[in-house]
Amino acid sequence: MNNTAKLMFHSFDGGGPGFSVVIADPEIVSYRLSSDRKADPYSTETGSSYNVICTLTGLRPGKTNVTVQERSPIADNRDHIYTVTVGGDMSMTVDGRGAFEAAGYLAEMKMLINDMEIPVKWLWNDSALELSYMLPVTLKMSMYGGFEQVGTLSEYGGLPAGDERITAQPGDIVLYSGDQIVVFYGSNSWAYTRLGHVELSQKEMEELLGNGDAMLTLQMVGSR
């Protein structure tokens, strides 16, 4: 049982956005904002970047809306709106809306393959969220089986897995064995944890990944 949940956002020195939190019913959920500066932060044009962590804590069973207000002096302002449910056992679920294209998707992570940004919808689950905490991540991918490219997370540590037997389709991004990222340009049935999906056609995926090993980079949205 876990009565906390974490939301992560991106900012940077010298003009990056600030964040504030509004909770519709503060008797159900409380929050704490903190910053996470990595030992070797990557750079932007205006300064070092860092993550802003919003830790939500369930106080009593119920449902409420949480709005994280992102305010920037140099970019568009955004409101990140979530529906937070605290169960009878004090476990929490977070449904992301507003700045996200669809409920249940994580929108703060971007993927590049061979330095080209690829459109991805990341699932909102423990594995994808923990992966976002590792960023930036660069993996040397290897072709395997004529239907996928695989890269190991061994130097970054493993991820929590929720494996289920699925038939992965072109564009699917999954976790295998807790420490390997797999991106499919074909199809295969096995036990995986779903992470997200590349929004390209099967032909585009084959052209992208079917002609040799690739480099995969994961970064926070807004990083360079």
C-alpha positions, -999 to +999 in steps of 0.1 A: +000+000+000+014+034-011-004+066-001+019+088-021+023+096-058+049+117-076+044+141-106+076+153-124+081+185-144+110+201-161+126+235-155+160+252-160+180+281-146+177+315-162+141+317-172+126+282-167+090+279-155+079+280-119+052+257-105+025+261-079-002+237-068-040+241-062-059+213-046-097+214-048-102+195-015-070+197+007-086+174+032-082+145+008-047+151-006-017+172+005+014+181-016+050+190-014+072+206-041+109+198-043+137+201-069+160+173-081+193+184-096+212+155-110+249+152-103+257+158-139+228+179-152+225+183-190+225+219-202+202+242-220+210+274-238+201+294-207+214+272-179+214+239-161+181+220-161+164+203-131+133+183-123+105+197-101+088+169-081+053+173-068+047+146-041+011+140-034+000+123-001-034+108+005-050+120+037-084+103+036-104+083+010-121+104-017-115+120-051-103+155-058-088+176-086-051+187-084-039+215-107-002+221-112+002+256-126+032+261-148+041+297-153+070+309-175+084+343-183+095+332-218+070+305-229+033+297-229+017+291-195+001+257-189-022+241-163-016+203-157-049+190-143-052+156-125-080+137-109-066+120-078-084+092-061-075+079-026-089+044-020-103+029+012-069+014+018-053+048+012-037+037-022-037+064-048-044+066-085-037+097-106-055+104-139-037+131-159-056+155-181-054+191-193-019+194-207-020+157-216-035+146-249-055+118-232-062+106-197-037+080-185-007+092-205+026+107-193+035+138-214+068+149-199+092+126-218+104+126-254+122+100-274+148+104-302+161+077-325+193+085-342+188+121-331+154+124-347+125+131-323+098+105-326+061+111-316+053+089-286+024+085-262+038+072-229+015+052-206+010+065-171+022+036-150+049+029-124+074+017-150+071+047-173+072+071-144+103+055-129+119+056-163+112+094-165+131+098-132+163+084-148+165+109-176+184+117-196+190+081-209+209+070-240+208+034-252+226+016-280+199-005-296+204-038-314+182-055-339+167-088-329+145-113-345+136-091-375+108-074-355+123-054-327+153-033-314+165-039-278+186-017-255+197-025-219+192-002-189+219-020-169+240+011-163+209+030-152+194+003-130+162-017-135+126-006-135+095-020-117+078-045-140+042-055-144+046-082-170+016-096-188+015-118-219+007-095-249+011-095-286+033-064-292+025-045-324+047-021-346+053+010-326+049-005-291+075+003-265+078-022-237+100-033-208+115-068-209+129-086-179+129-054-159+160-039-175+156-039-213+137-014-235+122-029-266+108-009-295+089-030-321+088-025-358+071-059-362+050-081-339+058-107-312+039-124-283+057-126-249+055-113-214+062-076-213+054-044-194+039-018-217+056+017-216+041+035-246+035+036-283+052+054-312+026+071-333+040+061-367+027+036-393+042+000-396+060+011-428+075+041-410+086+019-381+102-006-405+121+022-423+131+037-389+143+005-372+146-022-397+178-012-414+205-015-387+212-008-351+200+025-337+207+050-309+178+058-286+177+089-264+151+097-238+149+133-225+126+156-206+103+177-228+119+211-231+155+198-229+180+203-258 
